[in-house]
Amino acid sequence: MLKVVVFKALVIWVGILALAVANGVLRESALVPRFGTPVALVLSGLLLSALIIGVAYFSLPWLDISRPLVLCAVGAGWLVLTLAFEFSFGLWQGKSLSELLEAYTFKGGNIWPVVLATTFFAPYIAAKLRGWV
């Protein structure tokens, strides 16, 4: 059972990753030119947070979990995968650690820490919205 939940959670996270990439493309191609970087970052962060909760909501029946501890474990796994991806990809692009950590400061409209908190709590929030917990 545990292996199945881990596999399903990983598949869902890959979907979230694809949505996050698409969100970044939308932000850079449409939102930044139209609204400027600070507003675009806030809008993009809110959109991505909503998408993550939406994915969690619609995938929860497939995951077939409802215990709060397991929901939080899935969210923690998504958070760890997201952080590992962000830092690995950023360092691969040649960014310094200080450049990467800049995203965690709320400067210039960046709400990335809110997106990360949403990632962690999304399975639990989705279960609450479904009335499962």
Buried (B, 14 or more C-beta within 10 A) or exposed (E): EEEEBEEBBEEBBEEBBEBBEEBEEBBEEEBBEEBEBEEBBBBBBBBBBEBBBBBBBEBBEEBEBBEBEBBBBBBBBBBEBBEEEBBEEBEEEEBEEEEBEBBEEEEEBBBBEBBBBBBBBBBBBBBBEEEBB
